[in-house]
Amino acid sequence: MAIEIKALTPTRKELAEYVQFGIDLYDGNDCFVPPLIADEIATLSPGDNPAFEHCEAQSWMAYRDGKAVGRITAIINNLVNQKEGSQVMRFGWVDFIDDDEVVDALFDTASEWGRKRGCTAIIGPMGFSDLDHEGMLIEGFDEMGTMATIYNYPYYQKQVERMGFTKDVDWIEYRIKVPDAIPDKYKRIADIVKKKYGLKVKKYTSRKKIKEEYGHALFDLINEAYADLYGYSPLTSRQIDHYINEYLGILRLEDVSVVTDSDDVLVGIGISMPSLSKALRRSGGKLFPTGWYHLWRAIRGKVDVVDLLLVAVKPEYQSRGVNALIFCDLIPYYIANGYKYAESNLELEGNENVQKQWEYFERRQHRRRRAWRKDL
């Protein structure tokens, strides 16, 4: 049967089918971690995601004989294109059966949409911002994923290479053993940094207070620290408000480290949280009827893995040991909470400064993912 490509209208019903396909394709796979369906629908909805103020996007699903066999979203991030002086289209939320005809139909449709809007290249998988999932898995298929990363089948790489895509950039990930105590050398570095620059660590027990004191400053710091990273899309004020409201409520605040100077100006931030991977698998991506309970137990209870969601340090303090100060604060809480391992999540393979912070810990590099590029 011929492949039918259907352009989605951003209705909740169509987006729910779109998101569900990306879950059903991995039914029975022990390493796949489903996203929260409600969050995915909101991200793809112009009325809910403030990124649509500077992004154009269109999603499609592929059908054969009435059965869904693939999906893809094309995104033009005008903010990044203006910053970089480029005309690039992103692809994301891409999933498909291992079928050349299906894959070609999806990418040909998305590429033609981009060409009509003046795009000269396509890259991905990437989202609207760096807080969306990005990077196609190319190593580590036998490792359970995290809530912050994409899982895909090994044949995805074969298919994109067949179409002429080439490597644009790689990210690597580490699984790090939580030590029984803070490494002595790490602690010495933290003490030197604290004294030399007059830095201090702040801890919070009130979400309201951390939001009032450093809510916007936190994301302003992320914008500043990540400005030169691959494909980074600066978060707008509305996006910052959106992410504060979306994420602050689920963080375990003892797993958050805030570093300031003597004038209480934010210098660095480390945000981590208990792994939700197993809870999301039990929930199937649904909050109701029982998914909320699995997630609540993971956030408030005991799990043995902590996800390192992000570390951001002001540029003038980078490579000066602030990361050591952050983790010297967090490690005792990790030990007390019973975490055995930490997941680093994505780190650009060329970012040696980030990877050097793990040299004092037992670790293994267990996943690699890639952003692909092709001229249109």
PyMOL commands that set and color helices and strands:
alter all, ss='L'
color gray80, all
select helices_A, chain A and resi 12-24+37-43+50-53+78-84+100-116+155-162+184-197+207-226+237-250+253-255+277-283+291-300+315-317+322-336+352-356
alter helices_A, ss='H'
color red, helices_A
select strands_A, chain A and resi 3-7+55-64+67-77+88-96+121-124+136-139+166-177+200-202+256-260+266-274+305-313+341-343+347-348+363-375
alter strands_A, ss='S'
color yellow, strands_A
deselect
rebuild
show_as cartoon
